[in-house]
Amino acid sequence: MKLSPMKTLAWVVGMMIFLVLYCERKHGEGEPLADYSSYSAPVAPEWARNGVIYEIYLRAFTPEGTFRAAIERLDTLQQLGVNILWLMPIYPIGEKGRKGTLGSPYSVKDFRRVNPEFGTEADFRAFVRAAHQRGMKVILDMVPNHGANDNNLMSDHPDWFMRDEQGNFTREVADWSDITDFNYDHPAMRRYMKETMRYWIEAFDIDGYRCDVAGMVPLDFWEETLPVLRQAKPDIYLLAEWEDPRLLIAGFHSDYDWTLYHLLKEVRKKKKRTAEAIQLVQQKDSLYPRKALPMRFLENHDEPRSFQVFGAAAIQAYATFIFTLPGIPLIYAGQEIGETVRPSLFEKFTINWAAGDTALFRMYQQLIRMRKQHPVFQTGKFIPLGVAAMKGAVGAFLRISDNQLALVMTNLWPDFAEKVSVSIPGELQARYKNVPLVNSNDAKDRIVLDTIYFDEFPPFTTRVYFQTNP
């Protein structure tokens, strides 16, 4: 599509606005969230509502970097307790403008082939089958916004790609020099992408998609495509890599909670209070479309490792906080053993499983087990509590369902043990007066809900207290 000078100017201005909005939406620095609570996201399948996502970059997952080698690690993942395996893109990688030695998996040369670096189609089917045999689901990373600079469609369908006024293939984000954006003004291109997403479901029995930069793709494409995918697989799970409730209304079950992630980094530096993170969760819980499952995380392939950002001493507190929130938690492969190196998208790197922290693995294992054994974390109401504290290091909230209650107390600050008292909302005081709660990790640690007081709540500590059958 060749642009006129006037359209070029409009495109440039629009691009400037887009980049501002993109950064705000992706990194959580935008305007206050509007109220979308009158809308509803589609109800996610039960395995997703009860699930924990595990992100796998095949190139880094094993020394071989193949499907077959990854199958050998599935028993360990089953022991960990995760049940949703998100595979980063598995398609052949472009060579024109390739970054690094091996290129980025997000520079896709052919959307309907398997990258021979990872194995064959038969190997991929074997991986999916092996995951299903262990009670795990597989979601595939789809890259609908762009293709490689030498994508296989370019020669026959150049009009399916964006071009500048000189007729050169182009992209909205200049730094993504190894890709060219698709032209969603072209109906045939849209049909191709829709059919491609259906193809992987029908040919390989995958269970859903994580859709890269979903907010850069026209919203009406999702509105027309996601129902088609549900027809192909009624219990499909759909995750948008973006932060926008309109994508949930369009048919996604989950989007990224980038805002919380970046706020937690500020909390870690003591630039924000712990209660601000809790208030943010409550705001999204009350304003987002009903039934939505925001994905919450401490790391992913776009961000540094959690050990680098939060530090080893903080991981227990922050991870426990994430796993007690509404939505769906994510673990990026290697996070569960304290890997400190973020794999390059462009070079070979292998996670050092042999040097992993087994205590950390057990901690994540226990968090996953706790979340699965206590449905209150999946369906319970989220109720922030008032905390009287000098500095604001400590925050607290309740999760309440029909037959279970959990209290979460958390100090996400370093080096500051705080004296705190917690107030219970008036409408809950009568119902839960003198209700005893027990620490999930220490049966001797008991408190009464309506008289919560700590003379000293330690730094980097999150405690979960349960009372069943209130």
Secondary structure, 3 states (H helix, E strand, C coil): CCCCHHHHHHHHHHHHHHHHHHHHHHHCCCCCCCCCCCCECCCCCHHHHCCCEEEECHHHHCCCCCHHHHHCCHHHHHHHCCCEEEECCCCCECCCCCCCCCCCCCCECCCCCCCCCCCCHHHHHHHHHHHHHCCCEEEEEECCCEEECCCCCCCCCHHHECECCCCCECCCCCCCCCEEEECCCCHHHHHHHHHHHHHHHHHHCCCEEEECCHHHCCHHHHHHHHHHHHHHCCCCEEEECCCCHHHHHHCCCEEECHHHHHHHHHHHCCCCCHHHHHHHHHHHHHHCCECCCCEECCCCCCCCCHHHHCCHHHHHHHHHHHHCCCCEEEEECCHHHCCCCCCCCCCCCCCCHHHCCHHHHHHHHHHHHHHHHCCHHHHCEEEECEEEECCCCEEEEEEECCCEEEEEEEECCCCCCEEEEEECCHHHHHHHCCCEEEECCEEEEEEEHHHEEEEEECCCEEEEEEEECC
